[in-house]
């Protein structure tokens, strides 16, 4: 029996909850990035599109202020490099 895929629920800037399926975790430039694919279609994205998120680990004062946080990456050079590494190619020169 197959198990259901892991789903990560993120809250966007509008306060909407959006589900993503993890595709890969990729280290690059001393940081960690995750490639995530939306579970349901998103406005402005084609079906099957995936997005790159940077992973930040934060130690805060309280439990809800600590943990891993994901932020959508907007630097095209970083996005291209992360996808290149995921696909097994060398990242583009910076």
C-alpha positions in Angstrom: 0.0 0.0 0.0 1.4 3.4 -1.1 1.6 6.1 1.5 0.4 9.6 0.8 3.2 12.1 -0.1 4.4 14.6 2.5 2.7 17.9 2.2 4.1 21.2 3.6 1.5 23.9 4.4 2.8 27.5 4.0 1.0 30.7 4.6 1.4 33.3 1.8 1.5 37.1 2.2 -2.3 37.3 1.9 -2.7 34.8 4.8 -3.9 32.0 2.6 -2.6 28.5 3.3 -1.0 26.8 0.3 0.0 23.1 0.2 3.3 22.1 -1.4 4.9 18.7 -2.1 8.6 18.5 -1.5 10.6 17.6 -4.6 14.2 18.0 -3.3 16.5 19.6 -0.8 19.6 21.2 -2.4 22.6 22.7 -0.6 24.1 25.7 -2.5 26.4 28.5 -1.4 26.5 27.4 2.2 22.7 27.6 2.5 19.9 25.0 2.1 17.2 25.3 -0.5 14.0 23.2 -1.0 12.3 22.7 -4.3 8.5 22.5 -3.7 5.6 21.9 -6.1 2.2 23.3 -5.3 -0.5 20.6 -4.6 -3.2 22.7 -6.2 -2.9 25.1 -9.2 -1.6 28.5 -8.3 -2.5 31.8 -10.0 0.2 32.8 -12.4 1.9 29.3 -12.4 1.7 26.5 -15.0 0.7 23.1 -13.9 3.8 21.2 -12.8 5.8 24.3 -12.0 8.1 24.0 -8.9 9.5 26.8 -6.8 12.7 27.3 -4.8 12.6 28.2 -1.2 15.5 29.1 1.1 15.5 27.3 4.5 16.4 29.4 7.5 16.8 28.0 11.0 15.9 30.4 13.8 16.4 30.0 17.5 13.9 32.3 19.1 12.7 33.0 22.7 9.7 30.7 22.4 8.9 27.4 20.7 6.7 29.1 18.1 9.5 31.6 17.4 12.0 28.8 16.7 12.4 26.3 13.9 12.8 26.1 10.2 11.3 28.8 8.0 10.9 28.8 4.3 11.1 31.9 2.1 10.4 31.9 -1.6 13.6 32.6 -3.5 13.4 35.5 -5.9 17.0 35.7 -7.2 17.0 34.2 -10.6 20.7 33.2 -10.5 20.1 31.3 -7.3 17.0 29.6 -8.7 18.8 28.6 -11.8 21.8 27.2 -9.8 19.5 25.2 -7.5 17.6 23.6 -10.4 20.9 22.9 -12.2 22.3 21.1 -9.1 19.0 19.2 -8.7 19.2 18.1 -12.4 22.8 16.9 -11.8 24.5 19.7 -13.8 27.0 22.3 -12.7 25.4 25.5 -11.5 25.9 28.6 -13.8 28.9 30.8 -13.0 28.1 33.8 -10.8 
